[in-house]
Amino acid sequence: MKPKKHTFAICAYKESPHLETCIQSVVKQNAYSNIIMCTSTPSDFLSNLANAYDIPLFIREGKSDIQDDWNFCCEKAQTEWVTVTHQDDIYDENYAKELLLEISKEPNAIMAFTDYLPIKNGRIGTDLNSRMKRLFRTPMRFKVLRHNKFFKKYFQGFGNAISCPSVAYNKSLINGKVFTSPLKFALDWDTFVKFAGYNEPFIYIHKKLFYYRIHEEATSKSFTENNIRVNDEMYMFRQFWPNWLIKIGFKLYQRSYKTYD
């Protein structure tokens, strides 16, 4: 067996009805990857699933927190590259294969991410939100721009165009913790902007290799309802644009929140 370079670190929380489907999607990959499961909410439900699929289960002590939980996933991965796998989502069987192919071509990349499709009401399809984000990612299709700090940052200035669970991080190039943001909702977006300031390039795999589940219990929905999302995203937009322009554009941007209606 070839030595493994990449880990799917499944971030498990409580008892998601979608977790086993997520596990099956990473188990059935067409390339070698480690698989681990991490949680701050241990239960028989999680232990039984981990045992059923022969996946190591790591338990983090302390209160559940998205950033702490994600960093714990990264710490427990024993490979150079790690994908923090969200329990509700699904990975195409070629995700790891395509990822490993691209990082073999660009081994000094700081992170890699893919295109994706949303799943809503059990249907895989597309929507205006995902189409717009695909448009925003267009500059990253050009390898020369993936090395440019300006373009790596400013393609993100129209909103978070990267789906966090599609991302693999190169731990060997990151000093300390992967996630260091003060934000609660937009900590992934803040992290991607931070990495844009690194000299190392991004990798964008322009293939739909990941399926993002939209549902009523999603964390994104709860953060939208309690205004944490609005506050975090305003914070992020101020890193790119003046306040007068944000006031004009943010109302239009908020239409993307209808994804959860």
Number of C-alpha atoms within 10 A of each C-alpha: 4 7 9 15 15 24 27 25 27 26 24 23 20 13 14 13 10 13 22 16 15 19 26 14 18 25 19 13 16 14 19 18 22 19 22 23 25 27 22 21 16 18 12 9 11 22 15 11 16 18 11 9 13 11 17 14 21 17 15 16 11 10 10 13 11 17 20 17 24 22 17 22 27 27 16 16 22 15 19 16 26 26 27 26 29 22 23 25 21 27 25 17 18 19 22 23 15 17 22 21 12 16 19 11 10 15 15 16 21 24 25 23 24 22 21 24 20 21 18 18 10 10 9 12 12 13 13 11 16 20 13 14 19 15 11 19 18 13 16 21 13 11 13 11 15 21 19 18 18 12 16 24 18 16 19 22 18 17 18 21 22 23 19 20 23 25 24 25 23 22 20 12 16 14 7 11 14 20 20 15 15 11 19 15 23 22 20 22 22 23 16 22 21 15 21 24 14 17 13 19 25 26 27 23 18 15 14 15 21 24 23 20 21 20 17 13 10 12 12 17 18 15 17 17 11 10 12 17 20 18 16 19 21 16 14 22 20 13 13 14 12 10 12 8 11 16 11 10 13 16 10 10 13 12 11 15 15 10 15 14 8
